[in-house]
Amino acid sequence: MTEFVHAAVAGDVSEAEEIQEILRSAGIASELQSGEDDSVVVLVPESDLEAAQDAIEAMTEPDDVVAEP
């Protein structure tokens, strides 16, 4: 079974779903998990982590807060 790892942290569910859509468009599976203080952690298969981070970076505005693990 593929291990899912931490790819990004979103401030809320809406932002997490936007990130999930970016990943889906890039052909990368993802899961959401509750984080601390109402944040949402976006998880991806370990083998897709670098591609996921590249896709998120390419598709988000520089002002958007997307924390890396």
Backbone as ProteinMPNN parsed JSONL, in Angstrom:
{"seq_chain_A": "MTEFVHAAVAGDVSEAEEIQEILRSAGIASELQSGEDDSVVVLVPESDLEAAQDAIEAMTEPDDVVAEP", "coords_chain_A": {"N_chain_A": [[0.838, -1.18, 0.0], [0.488, 2.227, -0.763], [2.134, 4.82, 0.924], [0.813, 7.759, 2.286], [1.863, 11.139, 2.391], [2.578, 14.304, 3.957], [1.854, 17.107, 2.097], [1.029, 19.769, 1.88], [-0.359, 22.55, 3.772], [-3.499, 23.829, 4.34], [-5.444, 26.745, 5.045], [-8.147, 26.44, 5.507], [-11.046, 24.335, 4.819], [-12.078, 24.962, 2.281], [-9.877, 26.111, 0.912], [-8.201, 23.891, 0.98], [-9.626, 22.127, -0.633], [-9.374, 23.448, -3.063], [-6.632, 23.148, -3.511], [-6.611, 20.396, -3.69], [-8.03, 20.076, -6.071], [-6.228, 21.198, -7.894], [-4.204, 19.292, -7.7], [-5.605, 17.032, -8.601], [-6.043, 17.781, -11.249], [-3.464, 17.569, -12.128], [-3.157, 14.909, -12.142], [-2.657, 13.636, -9.736], [-3.265, 11.793, -6.87], [-4.973, 12.596, -3.812], [-5.529, 13.208, -0.298], [-7.45, 14.569, 2.39], [-6.85, 15.813, 5.663], [-7.639, 16.621, 8.996], [-6.012, 19.324, 10.55], [-4.069, 21.217, 12.912], [-5.613, 23.885, 14.768], [-7.907, 24.474, 13.06], [-6.82, 24.147, 10.537], [-6.163, 22.394, 7.432], [-4.658, 19.481, 6.36], [-3.031, 18.495, 3.434], [-2.579, 15.495, 1.89], [-0.481, 13.357, -0.05], [0.473, 10.603, -2.226], [3.613, 9.231, -1.321], [5.439, 8.834, -3.412], [4.654, 10.742, -5.227], [5.17, 13.197, -4.147], [7.084, 15.306, -4.771], [6.246, 16.101, -7.35], [3.668, 16.919, -6.715], [4.128, 19.116, -5.012], [5.389, 20.798, -6.843], [3.267, 21.206, -8.672], [1.367, 22.48, -7.035], [2.771, 24.799, -6.362], [3.098, 25.955, -8.905], [0.484, 26.535, -9.609], [-0.622, 28.288, -7.765], [-1.096, 31.563, -6.413], [1.557, 33.847, -5.663], [1.007, 35.201, -3.277], [-0.664, 33.536, -1.883], [-0.992, 31.498, 0.967], [0.653, 28.667, 1.37], [1.762, 26.219, 3.17], [4.707, 24.311, 3.485], [5.644, 21.023, 4.518]], "CA_chain_A": [[0.0, 0.0, 0.0], [1.248, 3.465, -0.864], [2.053, 5.684, 2.096], [0.521, 9.16, 1.992], [2.694, 12.044, 3.171], [2.18, 15.697, 4.088], [2.304, 17.912, 0.955], [0.735, 21.187, 2.109], [-1.332, 22.865, 4.807], [-4.428, 24.872, 3.925], [-6.042, 27.445, 6.178], [-9.508, 25.952, 5.744], [-11.47, 23.264, 3.921], [-12.229, 25.51, 0.933], [-8.537, 26.208, 0.339], [-7.708, 22.517, 0.811], [-10.296, 21.568, -1.801], [-8.754, 24.081, -4.236], [-5.354, 22.457, -3.697], [-6.947, 19.043, -4.136], [-8.409, 20.185, -7.483], [-4.966, 21.399, -8.624], [-3.54, 17.985, -7.747], [-6.413, 16.164, -9.462], [-5.749, 18.21, -12.623], [-2.116, 17.097, -12.446], [-3.17, 13.45, -12.103], [-2.093, 13.191, -8.456], [-4.263, 11.485, -5.845], [-4.728, 13.295, -2.549], [-6.486, 13.036, 0.792], [-7.442, 15.676, 3.333], [-6.825, 15.401, 7.062], [-7.716, 17.768, 9.896], [-4.754, 19.736, 11.162], [-4.212, 22.012, 14.125], [-6.203, 25.225, 14.641], [-8.806, 24.534, 11.899], [-6.133, 23.965, 9.266], [-6.398, 21.115, 6.777], [-3.434, 18.959, 5.782], [-3.217, 17.813, 2.162], [-1.672, 14.35, 1.815], [-0.316, 12.748, -1.373], [1.369, 9.443, -2.175], [5.016, 9.624, -1.153], [6.104, 8.832, -4.713], [4.207, 11.916, -5.985], [5.343, 14.4, -3.329], [7.77, 16.393, -5.476], [5.361, 16.562, -8.423], [2.554, 17.617, -6.07], [4.609, 20.423, -4.563], [5.604, 21.596, -8.049], [1.951, 21.563, -9.207], [0.777, 23.465, -6.128], [3.534, 26.043, -6.518], [2.842, 26.509, -10.232], [-0.913, 26.92, -9.783], [-1.086, 29.204, -6.724], [-0.542, 32.913, -6.454], [2.637, 34.013, -4.683], [0.479, 35.698, -2.009], [-1.384, 32.472, -1.18], [-0.187, 30.831, 1.984], [0.652, 27.211, 1.297], [2.923, 25.82, 3.959], [5.299, 23.011, 3.222], [5.876, 20.31, 5.784]], "C_chain_A": [[0.885, 1.246, 0.0], [1.038, 4.325, 0.378], [1.784, 7.117, 1.648], [1.331, 10.036, 2.937], [2.164, 13.465, 3.051], [2.739, 16.506, 2.909], [2.108, 19.4, 1.194], [-0.242, 21.322, 3.269], [-2.184, 24.015, 4.288], [-5.059, 25.499, 5.165], [-7.441, 26.979, 6.51], [-9.864, 24.909, 4.69], [-11.579, 23.757, 2.478], [-10.877, 25.591, 0.224], [-7.959, 24.815, 0.072], [-8.334, 21.873, -0.421], [-9.76, 22.176, -3.091], [-7.415, 23.403, -4.545], [-5.602, 21.052, -4.232], [-7.323, 19.05, -5.623], [-7.165, 20.398, -8.361], [-4.264, 20.044, -8.789], [-4.287, 17.024, -8.662], [-6.131, 16.493, -10.937], [-4.381, 17.729, -13.083], [-2.024, 15.568, -12.402], [-2.601, 12.861, -10.821], [-3.224, 12.978, -7.455], [-3.935, 12.266, -4.583], [-5.838, 12.983, -1.556], [-6.367, 14.258, 1.691], [-7.528, 15.127, 4.747], [-6.881, 16.664, 7.924], [-6.356, 18.047, 10.509], [-5.042, 20.493, 12.447], [-4.879, 23.343, 13.803], [-7.03, 25.406, 13.375], [-8.101, 24.429, 10.557], [-6.457, 22.578, 8.709], [-5.103, 20.7, 6.089], [-3.783, 18.208, 4.491], [-2.141, 16.735, 2.063], [-1.657, 13.805, 0.392], [0.537, 11.494, -1.236], [2.824, 9.906, -2.122], [5.744, 9.732, -2.49], [5.742, 10.054, -5.565], [4.476, 13.229, -5.271], [5.984, 15.554, -4.097], [6.898, 16.967, -6.589], [4.185, 17.355, -7.853], [2.977, 19.011, -5.637], [4.853, 21.347, -5.752], [4.274, 22.079, -8.624], [1.294, 22.638, -8.347], [1.464, 24.813, -6.31], [3.209, 26.73, -7.838], [1.432, 27.087, -10.362], [-1.45, 27.86, -8.711], [-0.416, 30.554, -6.888], [0.56, 33.039, -5.405], [2.14, 34.481, -3.317], [-0.264, 34.631, -1.225], [-0.455, 31.808, -0.189], [-0.377, 29.322, 1.851], [1.915, 26.768, 1.994], [3.413, 24.447, 3.526], [5.564, 22.333, 4.555], [7.192, 20.677, 6.424]], "O_chain_A": [[1.905, 1.297, 0.687], [-0.091, 4.53, 0.823], [2.445, 7.628, 0.743], [1.473, 9.73, 4.121], [1.392, 13.778, 2.145], [3.955, 16.584, 2.736], [2.927, 20.21, 0.761], [-0.868, 20.351, 3.694], [-1.663, 25.042, 3.854], [-5.187, 24.851, 6.204], [-7.886, 27.099, 7.652], [-9.078, 24.636, 3.783], [-11.209, 23.036, 1.551], [-10.753, 25.185, -0.931], [-7.305, 24.595, -0.948], [-7.661, 21.159, -1.165], [-9.696, 21.491, -4.112], [-7.108, 23.12, -5.703], [-4.89, 20.579, -5.117], [-6.969, 18.124, -6.352], [-7.072, 19.834, -9.451], [-3.795, 19.701, -9.874], [-3.664, 16.279, -9.419], [-5.997, 15.593, -11.765], [-4.159, 17.506, -14.273], [-0.95, 15.0, -12.599], [-2.119, 11.728, -10.811], [-4.037, 13.872, -7.222], [-2.772, 12.565, -4.31], [-6.931, 12.553, -1.927], [-5.319, 14.901, 1.748], [-8.184, 14.118, 5.001], [-6.235, 17.663, 7.606], [-5.644, 17.136, 10.931], [-6.141, 20.408, 12.997], [-4.731, 23.867, 12.699], [-6.864, 26.407, 12.678], [-8.743, 24.61, 9.522], [-6.958, 21.707, 9.421], [-4.521, 21.473, 5.329], [-4.705, 17.393, 4.462], [-0.947, 17.024, 2.143], [-2.682, 13.79, -0.289], [1.247, 11.333, -0.243], [3.208, 10.858, -2.8], [6.571, 10.624, -2.678], [6.449, 10.368, -6.522], [4.05, 14.28, -5.747], [5.468, 16.671, -4.069], [6.821, 18.185, -6.751], [3.758, 18.347, -8.443], [2.257, 19.981, -5.872], [4.56, 22.54, -5.684], [4.161, 23.238, -9.022], [0.729, 23.597, -8.873], [0.802, 25.847, -6.401], [3.059, 27.951, -7.884], [1.209, 28.019, -11.135], [-2.632, 28.202, -8.743], [0.685, 30.664, -7.428], [0.49, 32.392, -4.359], [2.774, 34.196, -2.301], [-0.48, 34.791, -0.024], [0.722, 31.585, -0.471], [-1.434, 28.781, 2.179], [3.015, 26.925, 1.464], [2.624, 23.546, 3.242], [5.69, 22.991, 5.588], [7.525, 20.16, 7.49]]}, "name": "protein", "num_of_chains": 1, "seq": "MTEFVHAAVAGDVSEAEEIQEILRSAGIASELQSGEDDSVVVLVPESDLEAAQDAIEAMTEPDDVVAEP"}
